[in-house]
Each structure stands twice: as structure tokens, then as C-alpha cells.
Amino acid sequence: MKKFVVLFAAVFLLAAEVNATLVSNFSDIQNWAGDGASATNRAALVIQWNIGTIHHSIAWGYGWNSGTRTGWDMLTAIDLADVRLTLVPNGSSVFGIFYDLDNDGGSFTAGTPGVYGVTNDTDGSTSDAGDVYQSGWVSSGYWEYSVFGGNFSYDIYDMNPPYDYLGSSTYNVAGNSDYSSVVWFSSPLGSSARELINGSWDAYSYAPVFALQTIQQPLAAVPEANSSALLLFAAVAFIFHARKGLHTR
């Protein structure tokens, strides 16, 4: 009988994972942080791991009712809210991101960022092949930060030494909750300097060995299964099994 209840609990968790949907609009996002899906202002975060030929593109939502919020505020709030997601920062930048993709409580080693011209990155890894982790700073790769929606000015520099200053420009794009409207823009600002607006999207896409990857339409991150709902489900399964046993005696 105990095995029966455990089996039903596992099926419940698996069903929650399978319910992940392709995100076409903010309304498809299931996992929200901050002030939640009903907040006055809403933004979305996409994280894409790019492991081999599999992208693993996943989206979360972030809401706030007043004040100014940055991309870093959104990322760290989602990191705190979702126990399956773990951010490994390097200051106010991203070195690594782990996600318990198969929702079984996996773990990882973070690795360490290298120092330009001195040491290479030490790569991290997961303990479970069903989870995802990518890290990098100076040699393994890096997390490319892209945005959609917002208004900011930025400086332009020559990409070749001696990196001469070429002038300035402005990014000014209205937000939109529909993914079909998103045109990703490689952000010249770090996420701590990027102000969110209602309808904005941020993306972290891992570039293995510094090779940029096209951001894919994401799946919605599935919230951690509600423990009370799981207990209720297990109780119903227990009662059903007990009653069935009585009828077969």
C-alpha cells in the first residue's frame, strides 16, 4: 500500500512537469516572482542553456506594482522564488546557472570564473544527467544578456583594439506581452543598469566557447508541486486503495 501511494505521488509530480507549455504570451507563464502575475507591471525572463544541440529554453514571470525594477532585480527574485533554479553570480553578473530540470532535487558543482590573461575558468557540472548547468567567464563561454522593451542610452566602441569611442545611441522599444513581437537586442548594459518596463523581456542565453546561439521560444517553468495538494492527492489514493481492498476480500 505504501508503494501504491508513492507511485501516485510520483505520477502527480510527473504530470506537473509534463504540463509545461510553450510561451506565446505572458498568460502562458506559470511561475511568477515578485508581486506576481496580477501586478500592475509585468516582465518575463528567458534562460537558455544550449547544451549540445538541445537549447533548454525556459521562461519565468516577474511582477511589480510600483517603483523601478532592473533586470538584476528580476533575475535574483526568480532565483529566490524557484527552488529548482540556482544562480551563481560573479559580482552583479552571471557566471553560472543551474536548473533541476527533472525536478528530483539534483545538485551541482559551480566551478570558478577565471581571470582575463591569467587563469582559465574551472568548469562546473551537475550530479544528475537530467539537470542542466552552464558556467563561463573568460574561457569556457559566457552568458549572453539580451533584452526586449525599454528605453536607455549607451556608448558605442570599436570592437578592435584600442577600442576607440565611436559615439552613443539610444534603445527605445515599447514592451509587449506577446512573444511573437519580441526582437532580441544584445544588451550593452549589465542587468543591474537595465530598467524594466511593463511588457519587457530579458534573456540569458549561454554561448559555449563564445559562440552565440539563437534564442528559442521558451517553455514555461513549472512551479514546484504544491505540497498540500500532493498530500491531498496521496490521501485520496490511499482511501481509494483501501476501499478497493475491502471490496476484493
VENPE-V289190 format. One record per run of one state. SS is the DSSP state (H for helix, E for strand, C for the rest). FROM is the first residue (numbers start at 1). LEN is the number of residues. If there is no record, write none. Layout:
# VENPE-V289190
SS | FROM | LEN
SS | FROM | LEN
This chain:
# VENPE-V289190
C | 1 | 1
H | 2 | 17
C | 19 | 3
E | 22 | 1
C | 23 | 2
E | 25 | 1
H | 26 | 3
C | 29 | 3
E | 32 | 3
C | 35 | 6
E | 41 | 8
C | 49 | 2
E | 51 | 1
C | 52 | 2
E | 54 | 1
C | 55 | 2
E | 57 | 8
C | 65 | 5
E | 70 | 1
H | 71 | 11
C | 82 | 3
E | 85 | 6
C | 91 | 2
E | 93 | 7
C | 100 | 8
E | 108 | 2
C | 110 | 2
E | 112 | 1
C | 113 | 2
E | 115 | 1
C | 116 | 3
E | 119 | 1
C | 120 | 2
E | 122 | 1
C | 123 | 2
E | 125 | 2
C | 127 | 5
E | 132 | 4
C | 136 | 5
E | 141 | 8
C | 149 | 1
E | 150 | 8
C | 158 | 7
E | 165 | 9
C | 174 | 4
E | 178 | 1
H | 179 | 3
C | 182 | 3
E | 185 | 2
C | 187 | 8
E | 195 | 1
C | 196 | 4
E | 200 | 9
C | 209 | 10
E | 219 | 2
C | 221 | 6
H | 227 | 21
C | 248 | 2
